[in-house]
Amino acid sequence: MNYKIFFDGYASPKYHNSAGYCVIICKDGKTVFTECGSLTPDTSSNLAELKALGRALDLVMEKVPRGAKKLILGDSRLVVEGFYGRFRIKSHNLMPALYSVRNKSFELENFKIRWVPRKENLAGRFLESL
């Protein structure tokens, strides 16, 4: 069984300072779970993306069998590359979320986090349709 987990976060000051996330879990090419939620209005776009990744990891631990292959996909280069330490995240307000995501990842096995273009991110496309 192969799982793809798509995540996306957004923050939009032009829509009443709204912020949120979406996570979509696919098994063998079919969507098996979708969750979208709100974040606090003072959330930045980068923080929303990190929180979306954190929620994706939570859902992977809850919904995906431990030994299954997991490919976690997001369209934020800063978040994906920052997770692996290939990009340096300098903003102090992002560090707690980054550490939280890294700590959660220690509980997972058989996973990779990869960047995808926005048009390939099912979670991002779902949010755009709302």
N, C-alpha and C positions, 0 to 999 in steps of 0.2 A: 504494500500500500504506500502510495506517495501522496503527500499533502503539500499544497501550496497555501500559504497564509498571506493575504494581502492586507496592508495597513495604510491608513492615511489620517492625518490630522490637519485641521484648518483653524485659522483665527482670522476673523473679518471685522475690522472696525466699522466698515460701512453698513453692516447689517446688525445694528444695535450691539456692537461689541460682542458678537457671538463667537463661540469657539466649540469645537467638537472633534470627534474621531469616528472612524469606521474600521472594522476588522471583518474580513471575509475569509472563511476557511473552505477550501476545495479539496475533495478527495478524488483522486483519479480523474480530474477534469470536471467534476460536478460540484456545485456549491452545496455544502452541507450545513453551514452555519453563517449567519450574518449578525453583527452587533454594531449599532451606532449609538453614540451617547454625547452628552454635553460636557464641556469643561468650563472652568471658571472664566468669566468674560475678560479678565486681565491676562489671559494666556497669550503668549506670542506664537507665531507660526511654527518656529523651531521647537518650542516647548510642547506644542500640540502634537507635533510629529513624534517626539520622544515619548510622550504619554500614550500615543496610539501604539507605538512599538511595545511599551510596557504592558498595555492591555492585551496586545496580541500574544505576548509570551504567557500571560496569565491564562488566556483561553487555550493556548496550546497545551499547557499543563493540565487543564480541566477536560479538554475535549478530544485530544489526539493521543492514540496509544503511544506509550513511552518509546518503544523500539522502532516506530515508523519513521521513515525519512520525511524531514520537514524542511521546506524551502520557504523562508519568510521574505516577503518582497515589499519594498516601499520605494517611493519616488523622491525621497529627500537624501541627496548625496551626503549632506552634513551629518545626518543621523546614522546612515549606514556606515560611512567611512569613519565617523567619530566613534561608533561602537567598537570598531576594530582598532582604533588608535591611529588610523592612517590620515585622518584630518584632526587637527587640534581644535577642540572646542574651548574658546576663551571666555565665553560669557558665564559669569559666576551663577546666574540664575538657572542655567541649564545643567550644571554639574550634579545637583541632587538627583534629577531625573535620569541622567546618564549613569550614575553609580547604581541607581535602583534597577535599571534595565540590565546592566552588566551582572549584578548580583542574581537576578532572576535567571539569567542565562546559565548560571552554574548548575541549576537544577535540571537542565535539559540535556539530552544527548541526541546525536544524529541530526543536527540542524545546521543550516547556513542562513545568513541574512544577506540579501543581495539588493542592489539598486536596480530599478526598472524605470524606463521612461514613463511619464505621466499617462500616456495613452494606453499603456499596458497594465496599469494599476487598477484592478477591478474595484478596490475600495475607493480610490479617488474618483473613478467614473461614476460609482454609485452616489457619492456625495454630490457630485456635479448635477446629478439628475433630480436631486431633492428641491 
